[in-house]
């Protein structure tokens, strides 16, 4: 199973265009409160660690990289803002240049937006941010995402009241723990039709080479252990007899 690392906001910089100068505190306070509610619930399902609050960006990156491996997940929570103060909705930054990162962000954001009832304002590569790159996405190990949970000008009440539950559902989807029923066209609980290996997985399931775990997952993004590799080989060999 992958591990999950959660980070609340940022201690440096300010979000331009928010309605008050204490934006950074407001954003961080909301993100922290939500994470304090999310943490005890999600850690029962998957190994989860909460980044200490008040670390600088560099310290947050070091904190993650000391713990995470390439297969783990990193989610950093923010609220978005614009100088016009008319922005609304939720959006998610992914690792620019990785189609797989984009697809994971897409599944994550869709569930979050639906559950919280905010407009899905779409996906952005970290390189499209106004900083040109996002260190917390680009410089950390694992699958790292920055979620703008809603607009600091227009969505704060919604985020405060519905953010926790929405985030738990979205995180479960992100790490492959979704308890949604497996759709007819879905092969395994953790292999949506958008998964980059969907076709190969379909072949393996149809042929009986891969049957997955009792909980309905294939473990599609897990590292492959020798034992499981050999059992795949054995089933494949049986096919040709
Ligand atoms: Zn922010």
Boltz pocket constraint, residues with backbone or C-beta under 6 A from the ligand:
constraints:
  - pocket:
      binder: B
      contacts: [[A, 9], [A, 10], [A, 15], [A, 27], [A, 77], [A, 78], [A, 79]]
      max_distance: 6.0
